[in-house]
Amino acid sequence: MSKKVIVLLADGFEDVEAITPIDYLRRAGIEVTTASISDNLIVTSRWGGIKITADTKLSDIKDNNWDAVILPGGMPGAEKLAASKETGALLLKTDSEKKLICAICASPALILAPLGILKNKNFTCYPGMEEKVKDGKHSEERVIIDGNIITSRSAGTAGEFSIAIIAYLIGEEASKKIAQTVLL
């Protein structure tokens, strides 16, 4: 049975931090669904905004049959995800079920920390954002895995972040194959 992942998107998300996991996970055979917290057409944060069409809206999803939730960073996308009650509810349910939660860049500090998901967890994030996290254990590693939480630093670590998610969900062999395929 294929693993299923949802990537949450809001206007102003960081292009590379969303597209890289979507691409790498799909290459690995993982079913990826993109979900917007507003309109299906979302605009990225870089280069004048690339328009992306999400597969669905988060409000239209009625179950939590995901093996993982991925949160790209970028501003103001991460702030918009943090302000979304639906995002918070999904993440708290996912965490209570010990399913995988993956956040990169500003998202660990702005989205996970206020929900208490980083409490006593090792994490990493975009430099300087760690100051917003009062109860987690910050590291400057490029990717951190602590239990059911994977965090990463920025667009420059999106490939490693994606490979770590693949390894967690379907194994080291699959993650190494994708890393070799993309010359990571």
Buried (B, 14 or more C-beta within 10 A) or exposed (E): EEBBBBBBBBBBBBBBBBBBBBBBBEBBEBBBBBBBBBEBEBBBBEEEEEEBEBBEBBEEBEEBEBBBBBBBBBBBBBBBBBBBEBBBEBBBEBBEEEBBBBBBBBBBBBBBBEBEBBEEBBBBBBEEBBEBBEEBBBBEBBBBBBEBBBBBBBBEBBBBBBBBBBBBBBEEEBBBBBBEEBEB
